[in-house]
Structure formats: C-alpha cells, structure tokens
Amino acid sequence: MTQTDNITKTRLVTFSSFLLISQRLDILSLSLSLMALFFWLLASWSIGNLYVIILCLITFFIGLISKYYALRIAFDRKLFEYLASQSDRLPEAITELDDALGQLNLIKANQQNERSIHERENGTMKLFKKQIAYIILQLGLLTALALGVLFF
C-alpha cells in the first residue's frame, strides 16, 4: 500500500475548492491596501501626521506580503486540481509533478517524491494561515489608524 492509496479525487477536489477562500481573502487584503494608500495620500497632503503615514505604509507592505501568500496558494490550488484530474494514476502524476517542479527549481531536489499528499496539504494550509494572519494584522493596523485619526 502506497502513500496515495487512500487519497480520493473527492478529497483533492474538496481541498482545492477550499483554497478558493484565499482568493476572497486576497480581495479583502487588496481593499485594505487601497484604503491604506488612500489614508496615506490624505495624511501626506492634509494631516501631515507621521504616525498616520507610517501606519499606512506598514499596512500597505503587509498587504504585499499577503498578496505573495495568495499567489502561492493559488499556485498550489492549481496543482491540487491537476492531481485531482489525474486521480486514477496519482502516484505517477505526483512523480511527474515533482520532476517538473524540480526542473523549474520550485522545490529542492531532495524534496522530490518524499512528500505525501497529506504533507502537501499541510504545507498549503500553513500558507493559508499565514495569509489570514497578515490580513488580521492589516485590519488591526487600519483600525488603529482610524482610531488614531479620530481621537488625535
């Protein structure tokens, strides 16, 4: 029995579908980044408060980091969709996928054929959790920014 014997197409499709949430979160993060840019422009032209300007820039750069994770998750989602389409020959598809990723230097040579589907899913979930953490940080900074502008 190999590491892929108990992996079903339904599981792969379900996980891939779950990763669609990342796209929605990416839109939220983009919106927060645009709000930060708007506040930054407003602050630099009228308010002139260094506190506001710094918070805006930090919020914007955190949005860029969140975008990076969203792109990584979107890429992983496509890979899981590919594996789902190849579920009848999953062990061979994983080997081909790892070979292609290795040739493109997207994974280390020593990682090829070592990771199970479960480990790959866990890795993608770590990226997803990091994306959520950065969005929460963005929300917190924008809230602090809004409170700071209102009360100072």
C-alpha positions as CSV (number, residue, x, y, z in Angstrom):
1,M,0.0,0.0,0.0
2,T,1.5,3.4,-1.1
3,Q,1.0,6.8,0.4
4,T,-1.6,7.6,-2.2
5,D,-3.8,4.6,-1.9
6,N,-6.4,6.3,0.4
7,I,-6.5,9.6,-1.5
8,T,-9.7,10.1,-3.4
9,K,-10.5,12.5,-6.2
10,T,-13.2,13.9,-4.0
11,R,-10.7,14.8,-1.3
12,L,-8.4,16.5,-3.7
13,V,-11.3,18.5,-5.3
14,T,-12.7,19.4,-1.9
15,F,-9.3,20.7,-0.7
16,S,-8.8,22.6,-4.0
17,S,-12.3,24.2,-3.6
18,F,-11.5,25.1,0.0
19,L,-8.5,27.1,-1.3
20,L,-10.8,29.3,-3.2
21,I,-11.4,31.1,0.0
22,S,-7.9,32.5,-0.4
23,Q,-9.0,34.4,-3.5
24,R,-11.7,36.1,-1.5
25,L,-9.3,37.0,1.3
26,D,-6.9,38.4,-1.3
27,I,-9.6,40.8,-2.5
28,L,-10.2,41.9,1.1
29,S,-6.4,42.4,1.6
30,L,-6.3,44.4,-1.7
31,S,-9.1,46.6,-0.5
32,L,-7.4,47.2,2.8
33,S,-4.2,48.0,1.0
34,L,-6.0,50.5,-1.2
35,M,-7.6,52.1,1.9
36,A,-4.1,52.4,3.4
37,L,-2.9,54.1,0.3
38,F,-5.9,56.5,0.4
39,F,-5.2,57.3,4.0
40,W,-1.5,57.8,3.2
41,L,-2.3,60.2,0.5
42,L,-4.8,62.0,2.7
43,A,-2.3,62.1,5.6
44,S,0.6,63.4,3.5
45,W,-1.4,66.2,1.9
46,S,-3.6,67.4,4.7
47,I,-3.0,65.8,8.1
48,G,0.8,65.6,8.0
49,N,0.9,63.2,10.9
50,L,3.9,60.9,10.9
51,Y,2.1,58.3,12.9
52,V,-0.6,58.0,10.3
53,I,1.9,57.9,7.4
54,I,3.9,55.1,9.0
55,L,0.9,53.0,9.8
56,C,-0.4,53.4,6.3
57,L,2.9,52.3,4.7
58,I,3.2,49.3,7.1
59,T,-0.4,48.3,6.3
60,F,0.3,48.6,2.6
61,F,3.5,46.5,2.8
62,I,1.7,43.9,4.9
63,G,-0.8,43.8,2.0
64,L,2.0,43.0,-0.4
65,I,3.1,40.1,1.9
66,S,-0.5,38.8,2.0
67,K,-0.6,39.0,-1.9
68,Y,2.5,36.8,-2.0
69,Y,0.8,34.2,0.1
70,A,-2.3,34.4,-2.0
71,L,-0.3,33.8,-5.2
72,R,1.4,30.8,-3.6
73,I,-1.9,29.4,-2.5
74,A,-3.4,29.9,-6.0
75,F,-0.5,28.1,-7.5
76,D,-0.9,25.2,-5.0
77,R,-4.6,25.1,-5.8
78,K,-3.9,24.6,-9.5
79,L,-1.5,21.8,-8.6
80,F,-4.2,20.1,-6.5
81,E,-6.7,20.5,-9.3
82,Y,-4.2,18.8,-11.6
83,L,-3.7,15.9,-9.2
84,A,-7.5,15.6,-8.8
85,S,-7.7,15.3,-12.6
86,Q,-5.1,12.5,-12.5
87,S,-6.5,10.7,-9.5
88,D,-6.6,7.4,-11.4
89,R,-2.8,7.5,-11.8
90,L,-2.0,9.6,-8.8
91,P,1.5,8.1,-7.9
92,E,2.7,8.7,-11.4
93,A,1.2,12.2,-11.5
94,I,2.9,13.1,-8.3
95,T,6.3,11.9,-9.6
96,E,5.8,13.9,-12.8
97,L,4.7,16.9,-10.9
98,D,7.7,16.7,-8.6
99,D,10.0,16.3,-11.5
100,A,8.5,19.4,-13.2
101,L,8.7,21.4,-10.0
102,G,12.3,20.3,-9.5
103,Q,13.3,21.2,-13.1
104,L,11.8,24.7,-12.5
105,N,13.7,24.9,-9.2
106,L,10.4,25.4,-7.4
107,I,11.2,22.6,-4.9
108,K,14.5,21.3,-3.6
109,A,15.9,18.3,-5.3
110,N,15.9,16.3,-2.0
111,Q,12.1,17.0,-1.6
112,Q,11.2,15.2,-4.8
113,N,9.0,12.1,-4.2
114,E,9.3,12.4,-0.4
115,R,6.2,14.4,0.5
116,S,2.8,12.7,0.8
117,I,-0.4,14.4,-0.3
118,H,-1.2,15.0,3.4
119,E,2.2,16.8,3.9
120,R,1.5,18.9,0.8
121,E,-2.0,19.8,2.1
122,N,-0.4,20.7,5.5
123,G,2.1,22.9,3.7
124,T,-0.6,24.8,1.8
125,M,-2.7,25.2,5.0
126,K,0.4,26.8,6.7
127,L,0.5,29.3,3.8
128,F,-3.3,29.9,4.2
129,K,-3.0,30.5,7.9
130,K,-0.1,33.0,7.3
131,Q,-2.3,34.8,4.8
132,I,-5.1,35.1,7.3
133,A,-2.7,36.3,10.0
134,Y,-1.4,39.1,7.7
135,I,-4.9,40.1,6.8
136,I,-5.8,40.3,10.5
137,L,-2.7,42.4,11.1
138,Q,-3.8,44.7,8.3
139,L,-7.3,45.0,9.8
140,G,-5.8,45.8,13.2
141,L,-3.4,48.4,11.8
142,L,-6.2,50.1,9.8
143,T,-8.4,50.1,12.9
144,A,-5.6,51.7,15.0
145,L,-5.1,54.1,12.1
146,A,-8.8,55.1,12.1
147,L,-9.0,55.4,15.8
148,G,-5.8,57.4,15.8
149,V,-7.1,59.8,13.2
150,L,-10.4,60.2,15.0
151,F,-9.0,60.7,18.5
152,F,-5.7,62.5,17.9
